[in-house]
Amino acid sequence: MKNENGQLGAVAKLVVPIIGAVIVVAAAVAYICLKLADEMRYNEKWKDYDDCGWH
């Protein structure tokens, strides 16, 4: 509900970009964590073959 002074619009203009930025940062951190976990899992799988020349 909008009051007489239009305060809801001003608050929404402030809060929406902040929420958007938080979502973007959270998505970036999640992507980095998943990529690191995938790389660690890959290295763990193939670590036994490091000395035999196949890797």
N, C-alpha and C positions, 0 to 999 in steps of 0.2 A: 504494500500500500504506500502510495506517495503522499507525503504530507504537504502542507501549504508552501513550504520553502524549497521544495525539490531536493531534499536531503538524500533521498534514496538513490537518485540518479548519480549524485556526487560520490556516494559511498560505493555504488556499483562500479563506477569508473575507476575507483582506486583499488577495489578488491579483486575484480576480474583479472586484470593483468598480473597481479601478484600470484593468484591461484594458477594461472597459466604458466608463469615462470617456474613455480614449484613443481608442476606436473612435468615440464620439460626437463628440469634438473633431475627429478626422480627417474624419469625414463632413461636419461643418459647414464646415470649411475647404475641402474639395473642392467643396461646393455654392456657396460664395461665389466661389471661383475660376472655376467654370464659368459662373456668372451674369455675372461681370465680363467673361469672354472672349466670351460671347454678346453682351453689350451693345457691346463694342468692335467686334466683327465687324459688328453691325447699323449702328453709326455709320460705320464705314469704307465700307460698301456704299452708304449714302445721303448721304455727305458732298458729292458733286458736285451734289446737288439743293438744298443749303442756300440758294443765292443765287437760285434761280429761283422761289421762292414755293410750291413743292410740299411742302415739309417743314415 
